[in-house]
Amino acid sequence: MTKADLAAGMAKTAGGTKTAAEKAINAFIAAVRESLRKGHRVTISGFGTFVVTRRAARRGRNPRTGKVIQIPVTRVPRFKASRLLKDALR
């Protein structure tokens, strides 16, 4: 499912326009992005939780040269599905 498909489904279900649904999706994504950027978690009851975790520094290899490189610590987004979502998929 693409963002356009999601907007079309939301518009059909809510009875609005695709444009309004796409604006709502964009606003949701912006709000989640900003919250995660600040280090906060975003919990949506019945759906799941978005959280930022820390990926430790590690050694990697440059695939072109084969040289060992040091990959620095980085922050990455994670999503943990709620029990309701997991049960719906079973």
Phi and psi in degrees as a GROMACS rama.xvg file:
@    title "Ramachandran Plot"
@    xaxis  label "Phi"
@    yaxis  label "Psi"
@TYPE xy
-96.5024  172.817  THR-2
-61.9066  -37.9463  LYS-3
-65.2882  -40.1746  ALA-4
-63.7621  -41.883  ASP-5
-63.177  -43.6515  LEU-6
-62.6497  -40.7415  ALA-7
-64.6739  -42.4004  ALA-8
-64.7335  -41.401  GLY-9
-64.5142  -42.0527  MET-10
-63.2242  -41.5422  ALA-11
-66.24  -44.8113  LYS-12
-68.2881  -43.6327  THR-13
-85.8124  -14.1704  ALA-14
81.6886  16.9347  GLY-15
-103.047  -163.419  GLY-16
-95.7863  160.648  THR-17
-64.7793  -36.1707  LYS-18
-62.9517  -44.9244  THR-19
-64.8705  -40.0365  ALA-20
-65.4469  -41.0139  ALA-21
-65.9002  -37.2422  GLU-22
-63.488  -39.6102  LYS-23
-65.6274  -41.843  ALA-24
-63.2846  -44.8072  ILE-25
-62.3344  -39.1617  ASN-26
-65.9993  -41.3332  ALA-27
-61.0941  -48.3489  PHE-28
-61.2849  -43.0848  ILE-29
-62.9225  -41.2848  ALA-30
-66.9173  -42.2705  ALA-31
-64.4773  -45.8091  VAL-32
-57.9767  -45.9415  ARG-33
-65.9071  -41.3681  GLU-34
-64.0116  -44.1728  SER-35
-66.479  -37.3168  LEU-36
-60.2467  -34.9899  ARG-37
-80.0354  -6.24222  LYS-38
92.9201  8.9519  GLY-39
-90.1046  155.474  HIS-40
-95.7369  152.734  ARG-41
-119.783  116.941  VAL-42
-113.421  127.075  THR-43
-116.946  109.863  ILE-44
-55.946  133.151  SER-45
82.3361  -5.18922  GLY-46
-120.477  -60.6603  PHE-47
161.76  -170.01  GLY-48
-129.048  132.355  THR-49
-99.1562  133.952  PHE-50
-146.276  154.004  VAL-51
-101.445  129.12  VAL-52
-118.978  168.446  THR-53
-104.709  126.973  ARG-54
-96.547  124.38  ARG-55
-65.5054  156.637  ALA-56
-65.2828  146.507  ALA-57
-153.401  167.24  ARG-58
-96.1986  138.814  ARG-59
-130.637  -174.496  GLY-60
-133.366  132.733  ARG-61
-71.1082  116.7  ASN-62
-66.3252  -24.732  PRO-63
-76.146  -44.6603  ARG-64
-104.075  -19.7714  THR-65
82.0962  -0.238645  GLY-66
-71.694  138.755  LYS-67
-75.9028  132.282  VAL-68
-126.983  158.543  ILE-69
-97.6369  121.118  GLN-70
-94.731  123.648  ILE-71
-73.7247  168.486  PRO-72
-61.9107  140.944  VAL-73
-144.969  157.12  THR-74
-98.7809  134.925  ARG-75
-132.125  144.354  VAL-76
-79.1092  145.798  PRO-77
-132.777  154.902  ARG-78
-128.864  130.357  PHE-79
-117.698  117.025  LYS-80
-69.735  145.56  ALA-81
-75.9186  164.901  SER-82
-61.7825  -39.2128  ARG-83
-60.8112  -41.7729  LEU-84
-67.0094  -41.7669  LEU-85
-63.1387  -43.5907  LYS-86
-64.8691  -34.4272  ASP-87
-67.2165  -26.0845  ALA-88
-87.3822  -10.9945  LEU-89
